[in-house]
Amino acid sequence: MLICTLNKKRRYHTAVTAVKALLIAVVLEATIFNIPTFRLWFGSYGEMSFSAQELSVNSNVDYRPAEDDIAVIGDRSTTFTFKGINEEVADVFVDIDFGKNTKAANVSIDAMDETRTTDYRQMIAEGTLVKGKPHSHYIQLHLSGDVSNLKLTVSPLDEGMVYIKGITFNQQIPMSISWARIFLIVFAACFWQLMMKSKTMQYSFTKNKKIFRLACVIITDIACLAAVLITFTKLDNTSITDIMKRPSGNQMTQELVEAFEHGSTRLLTEPVDELNNFPTPYNSDALDEAHIRYQWDHVYFNEHYYSYYGIAPVILVFLPYHLLTGYFFPDSIAVLLFAIIGMIGLTRLYKEFLKRFFPKTPTGIAIAGLILIQTVSGVWFSIGRPLFYEVAMSAGFATLTWAVYFLFSANIIGTEKPILSRTAIASLLFAIAVLCRPTLVLYCITAALFMVLALPRMSAAKKKSEKKLFTSSGVRYLLCAIVPMACIGLAQMWYNYDRFGSPFEFGIQYSLTINDFTKTQFHPRLSWTALYNYFLNPPVFKTYYPIIGTEFQFMNAGGYFYADLNSTANTSGLFFLALPMFVYLLSGRAVKMVHGGRRAKLLSAAYIAIPCLFIPFGIVASVWESGYAVRYMVDFAWQSLLGAYTIIFFFYSRITDPTKKKLISAFMWFSVMWGLVVAGVQEFNQAFRFDIYNREFPEMAYEVQRMFAFWV
């Protein structure tokens, strides 16, 4: 009513669409999406209730008369048997309270109906009763005719404590409203209206600067807010004061900090003599079998411990914080800090990318591209599990996004004269990115190459007759481009040499971890395993949480390939998270459409293929040794998608057929909705896992399951 009142003159068609979509969403929510509520309306179901005292009769349970409930504690499972029911049973409601640190309990039901009267059908129904989610306390049954006997078994989650106050058959199931589902429906409809119908969104974003700028701010703010909510939800309401006063830390936040404070490049903890004298110190299985103590995932070289993780976060954040406060900076807040910086940088570089190369891109498509690239950037997998491993990933993300932004804004790629100050900042940030993640050195080398290719534009003489490459402005430009990288690069090389005797040795081969890297051999099949899982592995849709997942494929490797699946989840391949990636299949056609000669075509292809295709594939192929971890997505996901955007926006700028333009707009809309659901659910699962390895957030799992599997 408010929207209609404000839109009396029907000037805003999207407002009308929002009202219609909201009405449809509400009707669906009250009917189809709450279909279990209406089950008892159709049939003769008599309600049967059993108090805790009645349940305790003839049962070996811990009944508490004062509280009038039955305690189920620890690893015990309590089974309640109901005989001679002889009624139809549509659902079972368990009235249950939870202990202080218990969040859920599992329930399984065995039953006999008219099709089976001699023995029970085992586990005919299962469910998870979740604290604070009353709707989860109902277990639906779809049996044939009257139920004669029924068994119900309750098991606290992770040896917790629950108190059963009663059990009821055929109790009316209440409605459960999913506000996220309503929002998704309304957003999808309104976004479709804007993309396909709104004339304003068909104008280029350069003609809608205020609208596009506002959209970028809103999208980025939502992403940053989501990161904050995820981080502090996982911290379980711990006060920020307690978080920031950590008396201890980990390898990055404490051990490297203390080493640097003592002027040492090696860690202060010394290996035990047994490790120094052991013949195979990099074989963790042999060390465990010999009961020799060692520091897991630390670098061991010449009887000292080192760290192979990048030192930029230590120098920029962890060390100054410890010197100022005496406390160790928490890794969860560090990941959040770097992620937010990177998200803002990603928006800035995306806007600069459009402004420099595709200024005629419609506002709707430009907004869709930003939503999708923020969704599948890969940093969400670090936010979801903020440990010291993810600190390096998020720090690299923060510095690399801003480095690319300054690379674009410095006119390094293009036809205009490069800007010296921005070139220097880009050079500095690319170098710092390598200090965060050594893997990012490939992007740094590529940036240096692009800077060299831009030299002729900087050194261009005023007269065509003059052909000087190194003019004074050219020399200044080279100094801005090379000196920052060279200085930080030399510092990194000295750091490597001081530790391992070689300026090019980062030390990962000497790490005490999953494998003896000093003896591993390269086999292409292992790289193919990584390439398939990171890029091409399709999603699998399920009717239970996490609803959307992906089966990790070892591709019959025939060798050892590590996959970090116990502590983290895996994800679908990037091509199935961000559908625009499939446009790479048309890259050959795009190159042919580039104006100019062969050199211009090759140069245009190189600007896309090297940083957006070859380097990402090279990074993924290189993990054959260290194995699969979903956090590595941030090293190549948004970079690859940016290259795909280049091809899509290029096609759109050259197409004149209105129908084809509409198809591209519809494709971008579908890609956004697909990404929010398929990628969003898997990223959510990374943060709030609920499986055999991690059962910390059953309430989050239940909300996602109810959103999609509404019939449960």
ZAMARGU-4260 file (C-alpha; in steps of 0.2 Angstrom, whole numbers, plus 5000, padded with zeros to 4 digits):
<rodrens>
0) 5000/5000/5000 | 5014/5012/5004 | 5023/5008/4987 | 5007/5011/4978 | 5003/5027/4987
5) 5020/5034/4983 | 5018/5028/4965 | 5001/5036/4961 | 5007/5042/4944 | 5014/5025/4940
10) 5031/5033/4935 | 5041/5019/4943 | 5036/5002/4934 | 5048/4992/4945 | 5038/4998/4960
15) 5022/4990/4952 | 5032/4974/4949 | 5038/4974/4967 | 5020/4975/4973 | 5015/4960/4962
20) 5030/4950/4966 | 5027/4953/4985 | 5009/4947/4983 | 5014/4932/4973 | 5028/4928/4986
25) 5016/4929/5000 | 5003/4918/4992 | 5016/4905/4988 | 5023/4906/5006 | 5005/4904/5013
30) 5001/4889/5002 | 5014/4879/4993 | 5029/4883/5003 | 5020/4878/5019 | 5011/4863/5012
35) 5015/4852/5028 | 5003/4864/5037 | 4988/4858/5028 | 4991/4840/5029 | 4979/4837/5044
40) 4965/4846/5035 | 4963/4832/5023 | 4959/4816/5033 | 4953/4810/5050 | 4968/4812/5061
45) 4965/4811/5080 | 4978/4819/5091 | 4987/4809/5104 | 4998/4816/5117 | 5010/4807/5129
50) 5017/4816/5144 | 5034/4813/5151 | 5028/4803/5165 | 5017/4792/5153 | 5032/4790/5142
55) 5043/4784/5157 | 5031/4770/5161 | 5039/4753/5156 | 5054/4762/5149 | 5072/4763/5155
60) 5073/4782/5155 | 5079/4795/5167 | 5063/4803/5172 | 5064/4819/5183 | 5048/4821/5193
65) 5051/4839/5199 | 5054/4845/5181 | 5042/4833/5173 | 5053/4828/5159 | 5065/4814/5153
70) 5084/4818/5152 | 5094/4811/5138 | 5112/4814/5141 | 5129/4811/5133 | 5130/4797/5120
75) 5115/4789/5126 | 5100/4786/5114 | 5083/4785/5122 | 5069/4774/5113 | 5051/4776/5116
80) 5039/4762/5110 | 5021/4765/5106 | 5011/4749/5104 | 4993/4747/5099 | 4990/4764/5091
85) 4979/4758/5078 | 4977/4775/5071 | 4983/4785/5056 | 4998/4795/5061 | 5003/4810/5050
90) 5016/4818/5060 | 5025/4816/5077 | 5029/4831/5088 | 5043/4830/5101 | 5041/4843/5115
95) 5060/4845/5119 | 5071/4857/5129 | 5090/4858/5126 | 5104/4860/5137 | 5115/4875/5138
100) 5128/4869/5125 | 5117/4858/5115 | 5110/4864/5099 | 5101/4849/5091 | 5096/4831/5093
105) 5093/4818/5080 | 5077/4808/5079 | 5073/4792/5070 | 5057/4783/5069 | 5053/4764/5065
110) 5035/4760/5062 | 5022/4746/5057 | 5008/4751/5046 | 4995/4740/5037 | 5007/4735/5024
115) 5019/4727/5037 | 5012/4721/5053 | 5025/4708/5059 | 5041/4718/5061 | 5046/4737/5060
120) 5051/4746/5045 | 5068/4753/5051 | 5071/4772/5050 | 5056/4775/5041 | 5058/4794/5045
125) 5072/4804/5052 | 5074/4822/5057 | 5085/4834/5067 | 5077/4844/5081 | 5085/4861/5082
130) 5085/4873/5097 | 5075/4889/5093 | 5067/4881/5078 | 5050/4874/5084 | 5045/4869/5066
135) 5059/4856/5066 | 5051/4847/5081 | 5038/4840/5069 | 5043/4824/5060 | 5031/4820/5045
140) 5025/4802/5042 | 5017/4796/5025 | 5012/4778/5030 | 4998/4767/5023 | 4983/4765/5034
145) 4983/4763/5053 | 5000/4763/5062 | 5000/4748/5074 | 5017/4751/5083 | 5030/4764/5082
150) 5047/4767/5090 | 5055/4784/5092 | 5073/4786/5096 | 5081/4803/5102 | 5100/4806/5102
155) 5108/4822/5108 | 5120/4830/5095 | 5138/4828/5100 | 5135/4820/5117 | 5125/4835/5123
160) 5109/4835/5134 | 5091/4836/5130 | 5075/4835/5140 | 5059/4827/5133 | 5043/4835/5140
165) 5031/4825/5129 | 5027/4817/5112 | 5011/4821/5102 | 5005/4812/5087 | 4995/4822/5073
170) 4998/4839/5081 | 4994/4853/5069 | 5011/4859/5060 | 5012/4878/5061 | 5017/4889/5047
175) 5036/4893/5045 | 5039/4909/5035 | 5056/4911/5026 | 5060/4929/5024 | 5075/4925/5013
180) 5064/4916/5001 | 5052/4930/5000 | 5066/4942/4997 | 5074/4931/4983 | 5057/4930/4974
185) 5054/4949/4975 | 5072/4953/4970 | 5072/4941/4955 | 5056/4949/4949 | 5062/4967/4951
190) 5079/4963/4944 | 5071/4956/4929 | 5060/4971/4927 | 5075/4983/4928 | 5086/4972/4916
195) 5073/4969/4903 | 5060/4982/4904 | 5067/4998/4912 | 5073/5011/4899 | 5084/5019/4912
200) 5094/5003/4914 | 5096/5001/4896 | 5106/5018/4895 | 5124/5016/4897 | 5131/5018/4915
205) 5140/5033/4910 | 5124/5042/4907 | 5117/5035/4924 | 5132/5039/4935 | 5122/5043/4950
210) 5112/5028/4949 | 5126/5016/4945 | 5137/5024/4959 | 5123/5022/4971 | 5120/5004/4966
215) 5139/5000/4968 | 5139/5007/4985 | 5123/4997/4990 | 5130/4981/4983 | 5147/4983/4991
220) 5140/4988/5008 | 5128/4973/5008 | 5144/4962/5004 | 5154/4970/5018 | 5139/4969/5030
225) 5137/4950/5026 | 5155/4947/5030 | 5154/4956/5047 | 5138/4946/5051 | 5146/4929/5046
230) 5162/4933/5056 | 5153/4939/5072 | 5140/4925/5071 | 5155/4912/5071 | 5163/4921/5085
235) 5147/4916/5095 | 5143/4933/5103 | 5161/4935/5110 | 5164/4953/5115 | 5175/4963/5103
240) 5185/4968/5118 | 5189/4950/5122 | 5192/4946/5104 | 5205/4960/5102 | 5214/4955/5118
245) 5221/4939/5113 | 5236/4933/5124 | 5242/4921/5111 | 5241/4918/5092 | 5246/4906/5079
250) 5261/4904/5066 | 5257/4921/5058 | 5249/4931/5072 | 5262/4926/5085 | 5276/4916/5080
255) 5282/4927/5066 | 5278/4943/5076 | 5289/4937/5090 | 5303/4931/5078 | 5303/4948/5070
260) 5303/4957/5086 | 5319/4948/5090 | 5327/4952/5074 | 5326/4934/5068 | 5320/4927/5051
265) 5318/4910/5059 | 5305/4906/5072 | 5310/4906/5091 | 5304/4888/5094 | 5318/4876/5092
270) 5315/4858/5085 | 5319/4844/5097 | 5335/4834/5096 | 5325/4818/5090 | 5319/4828/5075
275) 5336/4834/5071 | 5343/4817/5071 | 5329/4808/5062 | 5333/4801/5045 | 5317/4806/5036
280) 5311/4822/5045 | 5298/4827/5032 | 5289/4811/5033 | 5275/4815/5045 | 5269/4797/5046
285) 5286/4791/5051 | 5287/4805/5064 | 5271/4801/5071 | 5275/4782/5072 | 5291/4787/5081
290) 5282/4798/5093 | 5293/4813/5089 | 5286/4830/5092 | 5286/4843/5078 | 5277/4859/5073
295) 5264/4854/5060 | 5264/4864/5044 | 5280/4873/5049 | 5295/4874/5038 | 5310/4864/5045
300) 5327/4868/5038 | 5345/4866/5045 | 5338/4861/5062 | 5327/4877/5063 | 5309/4881/5061
305) 5303/4894/5048 | 5287/4900/5041 | 5283/4899/5022 | 5268/4911/5024 | 5269/4928/5017
310) 5276/4942/5029 | 5266/4957/5022 | 5251/4954/5035 | 5264/4952/5049 | 5273/4968/5044
315) 5257/4979/5040 | 5246/4973/5054 | 5251/4959/5067 | 5268/4966/5072 | 5262/4985/5074
320) 5247/4979/5084 | 5258/4968/5096 | 5270/4982/5098 | 5256/4995/5102 | 5245/4984/5113
325) 5255/4969/5119 | 5241/4958/5112 | 5240/4947/5096 | 5229/4952/5082 | 5215/4939/5080
330) 5215/4930/5063 | 5196/4931/5061 | 5196/4950/5062 | 5212/4950/5051 | 5202/4940/5038
335) 5187/4951/5039 | 5198/4967/5038 | 5207/4961/5023 | 5191/4954/5015 | 5182/4971/5017
340) 5197/4981/5009 | 5197/4968/4995 | 5178/4970/4992 | 5179/4988/4991 | 5194/4987/4979
345) 5185/4974/4968 | 5171/4986/4966 | 5183/5000/4962 | 5193/4990/4949 | 5176/4984/4941
350) 5170/5002/4939 | 5187/5007/4932 | 5187/4992/4920 | 5170/4997/4913 | 5174/5016/4912
355) 5191/5012/4903 | 5185/4999/4891 | 5167/4998/4890 | 5159/5014/4894 | 5143/5011/4884
360) 5138/4995/4894 | 5120/4996/4899 | 5118/5001/4918 | 5108/4985/4921 | 5121/4973/4914
365) 5135/4983/4923 | 5125/4981/4940 | 5123/4962/4936 | 5141/4960/4933 | 5146/4968/4950
370) 5134/4957/4960 | 5140/4941/4952 | 5159/4945/4953 | 5157/4950/4972 | 5147/4934/4974
375) 5160/4922/4967 | 5176/4932/4971 | 5182/4917/4981 | 5185/4927/4997 | 5169/4921/5005
380) 5177/4904/5008 | 5191/4913/5018 | 5177/4923/5028 | 5168/4907/5031 | 5183/4899/5040
385) 5195/4913/5046 | 5210/4904/5051 | 5228/4909/5048 | 5228/4900/5031 | 5214/4911/5026
390) 5224/4927/5032 | 5236/4925/5018 | 5222/4922/5005 | 5212/4937/5011 | 5227/4948/5012
395) 5232/4944/4994 | 5214/4948/4989 | 5215/4965/4997 | 5231/4970/4989 | 5229/4962/4972
400) 5212/4970/4969 | 5218/4988/4973 | 5234/4984/4963 | 5223/4980/4947 | 5212/4996/4951
405) 5228/5007/4950 | 5234/4997/4935 | 5218/5002/4926 | 5217/5019/4932 | 5236/5023/4928
410) 5231/5019/4909 | 5244/5005/4908 | 5231/4996/4897 | 5224/5007/4884 | 5229/5021/4872
415) 5231/5036/4884 | 5247/5042/4892 | 5251/5032/4909 | 5250/5042/4925 | 5266/5041/4935
420) 5259/5042/4953 | 5246/5028/4950 | 5259/5017/4941 | 5270/5018/4956 | 5256/5013/4968
425) 5251/4999/4956 | 5269/4993/4956 | 5270/4994/4975 | 5254/4985/4978 | 5258/4971/4966
430) 5274/4968/4975 | 5265/4968/4992 | 5253/4955/4985 | 5268/4944/4982 | 5273/4946/5000
435) 5255/4941/5005 | 5254/4926/4994 | 5270/4920/4984 | 5258/4912/4971 | 5253/4930/4966
440) 5270/4933/4959 | 5263/4928/4942 | 5251/4942/4942 | 5265/4954/4947 | 5276/4948/4933
445) 5262/4950/4921 | 5259/4968/4927 | 5277/4972/4925 | 5276/4966/4907 | 5261/4977/4904
450) 5270/4992/4911 | 5284/4989/4899 | 5272/4988/4884 | 5265/5005/4889 | 5283/5013/4889
455) 5281/5019/4870 | 5265/5029/4875 | 5275/5037/4889 | 5290/5041/4878 | 5281/5046/4863
460) 5289/5061/4855 | 5280/5077/4850 | 5286/5076/4832 | 5284/5060/4822 | 5301/5062/4815
465) 5309/5059/4832 | 5310/5041/4837 | 5316/5040/4855 | 5311/5026/4867 | 5320/5033/4883
470) 5315/5051/4884 | 5316/5059/4901 | 5297/5056/4904 | 5300/5037/4899 | 5314/5036/4912
475) 5303/5043/4925 | 5289/5031/4920 | 5301/5016/4921 | 5307/5021/4938 | 5289/5022/4945
480) 5285/5005/4937 | 5301/4996/4942 | 5308/5003/4958 | 5293/4999/4970 | 5293/4981/4963
485) 5312/4979/4963 | 5314/4986/4981 | 5301/4974/4988 | 5307/4960/4977 | 5325/4962/4983
490) 5318/4962/5001 | 5309/4946/4998 | 5324/4938/4990 | 5335/4943/5004 | 5322/4935/5016
495) 5323/4919/5006 | 5342/4919/5005 | 5344/4922/5024 | 5333/4907/5028 | 5336/4894/5014
500) 5352/4900/5005 | 5343/4904/4989 | 5334/4920/4984 | 5321/4910/4975 | 5317/4898/4988
505) 5301/4901/4998 | 5303/4885/5008 | 5287/4876/5005 | 5296/4860/5000 | 5303/4859/5018
510) 5286/4860/5027 | 5281/4847/5039 | 5263/4843/5033 | 5253/4831/5023 | 5267/4825/5012
515) 5286/4824/5010 | 5288/4838/4997 | 5306/4835/4995 | 5302/4818/4986 | 5286/4822/4977
520) 5286/4819/4958 | 5275/4829/4946 | 5262/4819/4936 | 5250/4829/4924 | 5235/4818/4930
525) 5236/4827/4947 | 5235/4844/4939 | 5221/4838/4929 | 5212/4833/4945 | 5214/4850/4951
530) 5209/4859/4935 | 5193/4848/4934 | 5187/4851/4952 | 5191/4870/4952 | 5184/4874/4935
535) 5172/4861/4928 | 5165/4851/4942 | 5146/4853/4941 | 5134/4856/4956 | 5124/4842/4964
540) 5106/4847/4970 | 5100/4838/4985 | 5084/4838/4996 | 5094/4840/5012 | 5107/4852/5018
545) 5117/4859/5011 | 5104/4857/4996 | 5118/4861/4983 | 5134/4853/4984 | 5148/4845/4974
550) 5155/4828/4974 | 5174/4829/4974 | 5182/4820/4959 | 5199/4812/4961 | 5198/4807/4943
555) 5206/4790/4946 | 5222/4799/4949 | 5232/4783/4953 | 5242/4793/4965 | 5241/4804/4981
560) 5231/4820/4979 | 5226/4829/4995 | 5209/4836/4996 | 5205/4847/5012 | 5187/4840/5014
565) 5186/4836/5032 | 5189/4854/5039 | 5181/4863/5024 | 5169/4859/5011 | 5173/4859/4992
570) 5163/4869/4979 | 5157/4868/4961 | 5169/4872/4947 | 5170/4891/4943 | 5161/4888/4926
575) 5146/4882/4935 | 5147/4896/4949 | 5149/4910/4936 | 5140/4905/4920 | 5148/4919/4910
580) 5164/4909/4911 | 5157/4899/4897 | 5159/4913/4885 | 5177/4909/4884 | 5172/4896/4871
585) 5168/4911/4860 | 5185/4919/4863 | 5191/4915/4846 | 5177/4923/4837 | 5179/4939/4849
590) 5198/4940/4843 | 5192/4940/4825 | 5181/4955/4828 | 5194/4966/4835 | 5198/4981/4824
595) 5216/4982/4817 | 5229/4971/4811 | 5237/4955/4817 | 5247/4964/4830 | 5232/4972/4838
600) 5222/4956/4838 | 5237/4947/4847 | 5239/4961/4859 | 5221/4961/4864 | 5221/4943/4866
605) 5236/4943/4877 | 5229/4956/4889 | 5215/4944/4892 | 5222/4927/4890 | 5238/4930/4901
610) 5230/4937/4917 | 5213/4929/4916 | 5216/4912/4908 | 5234/4906/4908 | 5239/4912/4925
615) 5223/4905/4934 | 5225/4889/4925 | 5244/4889/4930 | 5240/4892/4948 | 5227/4878/4949
620) 5238/4866/4940 | 5252/4870/4952 | 5242/4864/4967 | 5245/4846/4962 | 5258/4845/4976
625) 5249/4854/4990 | 5232/4848/4986 | 5214/4855/4985 | 5208/4868/4997 | 5192/4879/4993
630) 5201/4894/4999 | 5212/4894/4984 | 5197/4900/4974 | 5201/4918/4978 | 5218/4917/4969
635) 5209/4915/4952 | 5190/4916/4953 | 5187/4935/4950 | 5202/4937/4939 | 5195/4923/4927
640) 5178/4931/4928 | 5184/4948/4923 | 5191/4941/4907 | 5175/4933/4903 | 5166/4950/4906
645) 5178/4957/4894 | 5172/4946/4880 | 5154/4948/4884 | 5154/4966/4885 | 5164/4967/4869
650) 5151/4956/4860 | 5137/4968/4867 | 5146/4983/4861 | 5148/4976/4843 | 5130/4968/4842
655) 5117/4978/4833 | 5102/4966/4834 | 5090/4971/4848 | 5085/4953/4851 | 5103/4947/4854
660) 5106/4962/4866 | 5090/4956/4875 | 5097/4938/4876 | 5113/4944/4883 | 5103/4954/4896
665) 5093/4939/4901 | 5108/4928/4902 | 5116/4941/4914 | 5100/4941/4924 | 5100/4922/4925
670) 5118/4921/4929 | 5116/4933/4944 | 5101/4923/4951 | 5110/4906/4948 | 5126/4913/4956
675) 5117/4919/4971 | 5108/4902/4974 | 5122/4890/4968 | 5137/4899/4974 | 5129/4908/4988
680) 5122/4891/4996 | 5140/4883/4995 | 5148/4898/5002 | 5135/4898/5016 | 5139/4880/5019
685) 5158/4884/5021 | 5154/4896/5035 | 5140/4886/5043 | 5144/4868/5040 | 5133/4854/5047
690) 5139/4837/5043 | 5149/4823/5051 | 5164/4834/5052 | 5156/4850/5059 | 5140/4851/5069
695) 5141/4869/5076 | 5127/4878/5067 | 5112/4866/5065 | 5100/4881/5066 | 5108/4889/5050
700) 5108/4872/5041 | 5089/4871/5045 | 5085/4888/5039 | 5093/4885/5022 | 5085/4867/5021
705) 5068/4874/5024 | 5071/4888/5011 | 5072/4876/4997 | 5065/4859/5004 | 5049/4867/5010
710) 5040/4851/5010 | 5050/4843/5024
</rodrens>
